[in-house]
Amino acid sequence: MLKIEVAAGRGRGITVRLEGQLVGPWVHELLRACEPFLDDRFTLTLDFSRVSFVDREGVALCRRLRRNDATLRNCSPFVQEQINA
């Protein structure tokens, strides 16, 4: 299970706070939540402080989001290593 909370910040900033595990069908749900903000009009930040695990598909999505200039912050060392491997 993954809780996804989208919060508007100042100006064009959008923060997506995640809680749980980024696995299975939740990967697609996260993509759906982020897609509207993947353009030059927004600055997208994903807060991983409460994420305990990311599966292979979740890692691929995280890499894709970073390529689209999203910032991933507060990743645990374990999650960070998964994404950077």
C-alpha positions, 0 to 999 in steps of 0.5 A, a space after each residue: 500500500 502507498 499513500 500519495 499526498 499532493 501538496 501545492 507549495 509556493 509558486 510553481 512548486 508541487 510536493 508529493 509526499 509518499 508513505 508505504 511501499 512503492 510496488 505493484 499497482 501503486 507505481 502506476 498510481 504515482 505516475 498518474 499523480 505526477 503526470 500533470 506536473 511533468 512540464 516546465 510550468 511546475 517544480 516537482 518534488 517527491 518526499 520519500 521520508 516514509 517509503 520503506 521499499 521500492 520494487 523494480 518498476 518503482 525504481 524505473 519510475 523514479 529514474 524516469 521522474 528524475 530525468 524529467 527534472 523531478 527531485 527525490 528527497 529524504 530517501 532512506 539509504 536503502 531506497 537511494 541505493 536501489 534508485 542509483 544502482 
